[in-house]
Amino acid sequence: MADTTAKLVKAIVIPTFVGSLLSFVASSTALVLHMTLPPKRHFRHALILNLLVA
């Protein structure tokens, strides 16, 4: 029973961690690109930046 529970926990924890890590990498990349290559001033870009920070 404990072995099955441990396998189930691993099956949940590993994909969750990978998804969180990929999300962090994508958000960090977008923020770095936004800082190094700033887009034109536009209301849309302000909304995108606010979503990245949130």
C-alpha positions as CSV (number, residue, x, y, z in Angstrom):
1,M,0.0,0.0,0.0
2,A,2.8,2.5,0.9
3,D,4.6,1.6,-2.3
4,T,1.6,2.4,-4.4
5,T,1.1,5.7,-2.5
6,A,4.8,6.6,-3.1
7,K,4.4,5.9,-6.8
8,L,1.3,8.0,-7.0
9,V,2.9,10.9,-5.2
10,K,5.9,10.8,-7.6
11,A,3.5,10.7,-10.6
12,I,1.9,13.9,-9.3
13,V,4.9,15.7,-8.0
14,I,7.3,15.3,-11.0
15,P,4.9,16.7,-13.7
16,T,3.9,19.6,-11.4
17,F,7.5,20.5,-10.7
18,V,8.4,20.3,-14.5
19,G,5.4,22.5,-15.4
20,S,6.3,25.0,-12.7
21,L,9.9,25.1,-13.8
22,L,9.0,25.6,-17.5
23,S,6.6,28.4,-16.5
24,F,9.4,30.1,-14.5
25,V,11.8,29.8,-17.4
26,A,9.3,31.2,-19.9
27,S,8.3,34.1,-17.6
28,S,12.0,35.0,-16.9
29,T,12.9,34.9,-20.5
30,A,9.9,37.2,-21.4
31,L,10.9,39.6,-18.7
32,V,14.6,39.7,-19.7
33,L,13.6,40.2,-23.4
34,H,11.2,43.0,-22.4
35,M,14.0,44.7,-20.4
36,T,16.7,44.3,-23.1
37,L,14.5,45.0,-26.1
38,P,11.8,47.3,-24.9
39,P,8.7,47.4,-27.1
40,K,7.0,50.6,-28.3
41,R,4.9,52.4,-25.7
42,H,1.4,51.1,-26.1
43,F,-1.4,50.2,-23.8
44,R,-1.3,46.6,-24.9
45,H,2.4,46.2,-23.9
46,A,1.6,47.7,-20.5
47,L,-1.0,45.0,-20.0
48,I,1.4,42.3,-21.1
49,L,4.0,43.5,-18.7
50,N,1.5,43.6,-15.8
51,L,0.5,40.0,-16.5
52,L,4.2,39.0,-16.5
53,V,4.8,40.6,-13.2
54,A,1.6,39.2,-11.6
